[in-house]
Structures are given as C-alpha cells and as structure tokens.
Amino acid sequence: MSNVIIIAEAGVNHNGSVDIAKQLIEEAAKAGADYVKFQTFKAEKLVAKHAPKANYQNLTTDNRESQYEMIKKLELDLEMHHELIRYSKKRGIEFLSTAFDIESAELLNDLGIDFFKVPSGEITNLPFLENVGSFGKDVILSTGMSSLGEIESAVNVLYDAGAPEIIVLHCNTEYPTPIEDVNLLAMNTIKNAFNVDIGYSDHTNGIEIPIAAVALGAKVIEKHFTLDRNMEGPDHRASLEPHELAQLVKSIRNIELALGDGIKKPSKSEFKNKSIARKSIVAETDIAEGEIFSSENLAIKRPGNGLSPMMWYEIIGKKASRDFKKDELINL
C-alpha cells in the first residue's frame, strides 16, 4: 500500500437512523476519507442482558438503561446495510463495517466487503477469529487492552484460518484516551514482533495523535467522527466533527508527501538556493598575478558558485594565475 488508508469511523453515531447514517457517509466522502465504517452486530449475540456499561457510556447515555438496551437501539438490519452500501457508492466512498459476532461477520462477507476489521473486544474470541480468517480476505486487527502475547495468538489464529494479510492497529479503548496512555511507540514494537504493516485506531481528542502515528509509519488510521459531538449516544463526545475530519485527512496527506522517499539529496525546490546560501573561496584583498594564495589574502564568503571551501587546503600555497580584485571568486 502506497497511501495511508483513512477509515472514517461512523460506528454507531447514526443513533439507529438511516438518514443520519447517510449524512455521515456524505461528510466522510467530502472529507476525503477512503472508507466510511459502521458497526454490525446483533445485540442478543453481543452482550448479556445484565452486562454493565463502561463509565464513558454512562456519562453519555441514560444511565438507567443497560448496555443491552443501549446497543439494541443501534443495530443496523440487512436492508439498512444495502441502503448504506448503495449510498456510499453513490457518494464515491467505500463502505466498511466491523462485525462483533459470527452471524454479523457472515452477513458482511455475503455483502462483499473488501476486508474485515476485527475490533479490540474480539481479539480473544477464538471462534470469531477463525470465522473471519476463513473468508480468505485481508484483516485489520485492533489491539486495545491487549498484550503482545494476545496479539500473537490472534494473528496466528487468523493466518491459520486463511487470512492472507493482516494489518495490526495499535489502539487504546478508553474514550477519550488520555495522552499519557497512547504509547504510540508500541506500533513499532508490534511491527518488529510480527513483521506486519501497522496502523492506529485513535480515541484521543483532536487530530494530532493520528497525524503523529502516520509520521511513525502507520499504514491505516481509524478515527471516530460524528455530525455533532453534542448528540446523545455513547461515542459522540470522543468523535471528530466534519470539519475536523476534513482537517485530519488533509494533514495526513501532507505528512505522506513530507515523508518522501528517504533518499537524502537536494530537492528541486531548494536547488536554486545552493549558490545563494553556500560560500566560495574569494580574494580577501587585491591579489597580484604570481602572488601566493594564503589565509591572509583569501576568505570564504557567499555566493557559492565558485570554488568550494572544501578545496581550501588545495588552494593555499598555489600561485595566482592572474590578478584578483577583493571579493572576486578565485578560480584556477
């Protein structure tokens, strides 16, 4: 992959509304993201009815409802998937969704999505990993809350089941993630440990951390976005608004350009500056023909289109072949 894949994570920020989901697709396309991603699940398969909500979910949703009740309202049915896929194609952006259970993974495979995204919470779900790997499609694996050993186990399961390529995303699942808990250098640890491409799934506030991840070598960036952070729902407050998503995409593309090819050489834009900024050997005083060049009658000054100062000791001790005026470039 030559370009960083930017996944605009709509997630469940549609609040169960197809119209809001379409607006999210619209904004992701306008921002220039490569994919707009939702979440596919059956509440009955995902969470037990007595399971508690995370602290951040209690702060952003009705704390009287269970996690099951919250999740149930955010399901996308089959027809909604078809409608959103059609709308994504219309808007010129690729559709993607994260499955959270085997039935949902089967549904997405039948819908023909490009590759599978395994969320952090499923990294220890052996049957689910085997199912996803069996589709024979590339997999992006998020690793929030994981140790290196757990990542290794998941990667091995996916490969053994038939996944041809795996990109591993460093991630922290706290919403929003405290800056001191980001640990971006763990991306390189993952890359070196498993010889895989790496990426970053971001839950910090703002856009600076995913930009830094690209500079460190991330090949995939995933970031939640919403139409309005003040909307009711579990993930809105830790999401970007549309103008911020657009700035993130623009910044990542600029970083890609800035990274270059790694070859150290004068760039096209700066080549013209060499003669302006560098120096040459010049006459410090008027020098007569036959006079010996010395440190007293020579100096090093701009411009840089004469003899390089690196030739200083080759010039010292030689005779002037003609007269030179003060500040005149020395030549042989």
Secondary structure, DSSP 8 states (H G I E B T S, - for coil): --S-EEEEEEETTTTT-HHHHHHHHHHHHHHT-SEEEEEE--HHHH--TT----HHHHHHS-TTS-HHHHHHTT---HHHHHHHHHHHHHHT-EEEEEE-SHHHHHHHHHHT-SSEEE-GGGTT-HHHHHHHHTT---EEEE-TT--HHHHHHHHHHHHHHT-S-EEEEEE--SSS--GGG--TTHHHHHHHHHT-EEEEEE-SSSSHHHHHHHHTT-SEEEEEB-S-TTSSSSSGGGSB-HHHHHHHHHHHHHHHHHH--S--S--TTTGGGHHHHS-EEEESS-B-TT-B--TTTEEEES--SSS-GGGHHHHTT-B-SS-B-TT-B---
